[in-house]
Amino acid sequence: MGFLFELPVRYGSVDFARIVYYPQFLHFCHVTKEAMFPEVVGISYADLLIKEKVGYPTVKSAADFKQPVAFGETLEMRMIVERIGTSSVDFRYEGRRSSDGALAFVVRNTEVAVHMEEWGSIPIPPNHREAFETLREPEPDDSA
């Protein structure tokens, strides 16, 4: 469940140690969000910002780096909705190395719906909320 996206690790994302420079993982999350919008919400992120005048900036972020990722690797990105509020949504991003399936990182972002001209929070538009709901994971069944 959630949104799945394959992301190649490019040369510009690595540092002197020959692995992904840690701030790039946050960029990978944003790239995944941009890819999710046309497939799940039905609008490109550019049109969302320009035509609908709605954006989802990150207001809180926490990252857990598990395994290094090298240049030439492909990350299997997974984007999951953990919570939806009135104007904010909590996304969990997981990146796994395609070569061995190892979980490389987990990022949790709180992102807020804002009007791009007034730059203030707004309620999540109903069609966005409905789309985000499809990215939730089912609650674990504790009855077993």
C-alpha positions as CSV (number, residue, x, y, z in Angstrom):
1,M,0.0,0.0,0.0
2,G,1.1,3.6,-0.3
3,F,2.6,5.2,-3.4
4,L,5.6,3.4,-4.9
5,F,8.2,5.1,-7.0
6,E,11.7,4.1,-8.4
7,L,14.3,6.7,-8.1
8,P,17.8,6.4,-9.6
9,V,20.7,7.7,-7.5
10,R,22.5,10.2,-9.7
11,Y,26.2,11.3,-9.5
12,G,25.2,14.7,-8.1
13,S,23.6,13.1,-5.1
14,V,26.8,11.6,-3.7
15,D,29.6,13.1,-1.6
16,F,33.3,12.5,-1.2
17,A,32.6,9.3,0.7
18,R,30.9,8.0,-2.5
19,I,27.5,7.6,-0.9
20,V,24.3,9.7,-0.9
21,Y,24.9,13.0,1.0
22,Y,22.3,12.9,3.7
23,P,20.3,16.1,2.8
24,Q,19.7,14.5,-0.6
25,F,17.4,12.0,1.1
26,L,15.0,14.9,1.9
27,H,15.2,15.9,-1.7
28,F,14.3,12.3,-2.7
29,C,11.2,12.6,-0.6
30,H,10.1,15.8,-2.4
31,V,10.8,14.1,-5.8
32,T,8.6,11.2,-4.7
33,K,5.8,13.7,-3.6
34,E,6.0,15.4,-7.0
35,A,5.7,12.0,-8.7
36,M,2.7,11.0,-6.5
37,F,0.5,14.1,-7.3
38,P,-0.3,13.3,-11.0
39,E,-0.8,9.6,-10.3
40,V,-2.8,9.8,-7.1
41,V,-4.3,13.3,-7.0
42,G,-4.6,13.7,-10.7
43,I,-2.7,17.0,-11.1
44,S,1.0,17.7,-11.6
45,Y,2.7,19.4,-8.7
46,A,3.5,22.4,-11.0
47,D,-0.2,22.8,-11.8
48,L,-1.1,22.4,-8.2
49,L,1.2,25.3,-7.3
50,I,0.5,27.5,-10.3
51,K,-3.1,26.8,-11.2
52,E,-4.7,25.7,-7.9
53,K,-2.4,27.9,-5.9
54,V,-2.0,25.2,-3.3
55,G,1.3,24.0,-1.9
56,Y,2.4,21.5,0.8
57,P,5.6,22.8,2.4
58,T,7.2,20.6,5.1
59,V,6.9,22.1,8.6
60,K,8.4,19.2,10.5
61,S,10.8,16.5,9.4
62,A,12.6,13.6,11.2
63,A,15.0,11.2,9.4
64,D,16.4,7.9,10.4
65,F,19.3,6.8,8.2
66,K,19.7,3.0,8.2
67,Q,22.1,2.0,5.3
68,P,24.3,3.8,2.9
69,V,23.3,4.3,-0.7
70,A,25.8,4.5,-3.5
71,F,25.9,6.2,-6.9
72,G,24.2,4.0,-9.5
73,E,21.8,2.4,-7.0
74,T,18.0,2.7,-7.5
75,L,15.9,3.4,-4.6
76,E,12.4,1.9,-4.2
77,M,10.6,4.8,-2.6
78,R,7.4,4.2,-0.7
79,M,5.2,7.1,0.5
80,I,2.5,6.4,3.1
81,V,0.0,8.7,4.8
82,E,0.1,8.2,8.6
83,R,-2.3,11.0,9.6
84,I,-4.5,13.6,8.0
85,G,-5.6,16.7,9.9
86,T,-7.6,19.7,8.9
87,S,-4.7,21.4,7.1
88,S,-1.8,19.1,7.6
89,V,-0.8,15.6,6.6
90,D,1.9,13.3,8.0
91,F,3.8,11.4,5.3
92,R,6.2,8.6,5.9
93,Y,8.8,8.1,3.2
94,E,10.8,4.8,3.0
95,G,13.7,4.2,0.7
96,R,14.9,0.7,0.0
97,R,18.0,-0.2,-2.1
98,S,16.7,-2.1,-5.2
99,S,19.9,-4.2,-5.3
100,D,19.2,-6.0,-2.0
101,G,15.9,-4.6,-0.6
102,A,17.7,-3.1,2.4
103,L,15.8,-0.3,4.1
104,A,18.2,2.7,3.7
105,F,16.2,5.5,5.3
106,V,12.8,6.5,6.8
107,V,11.7,10.2,6.8
108,R,8.6,11.4,8.5
109,N,7.3,14.8,7.3
110,T,4.4,16.9,8.4
111,E,3.3,19.0,5.5
112,V,0.7,21.8,5.6
113,A,-1.7,22.9,2.8
114,V,-1.1,26.6,2.1
115,H,-2.5,29.1,-0.3
116,M,0.5,30.1,-2.5
117,E,-0.4,33.7,-2.8
118,E,-1.6,34.5,0.7
119,W,0.9,32.1,2.2
120,G,-1.3,30.9,5.0
121,S,-2.6,27.5,5.9
122,I,-5.9,26.3,4.4
123,P,-8.0,23.2,4.9
124,I,-6.8,20.3,2.8
125,P,-9.0,20.4,-0.4
126,P,-11.5,17.6,-0.4
127,N,-10.2,15.9,-3.6
128,H,-6.6,16.0,-2.1
129,R,-7.9,14.5,1.2
130,E,-9.7,11.7,-0.7
131,A,-6.6,10.9,-2.7
132,F,-4.4,11.0,0.4
133,E,-6.7,8.5,2.1
134,T,-5.8,6.0,-0.5
135,L,-2.2,6.1,0.7
136,R,-3.0,5.0,4.2
137,E,-1.9,1.7,5.5
138,P,-4.5,-0.6,7.1
139,E,-4.4,-0.7,10.9
140,P,-2.8,-3.8,12.2
141,D,-5.2,-6.6,13.2
142,D,-4.5,-7.3,16.9
143,S,-7.3,-9.8,17.3
144,A,-5.2,-12.8,16.3
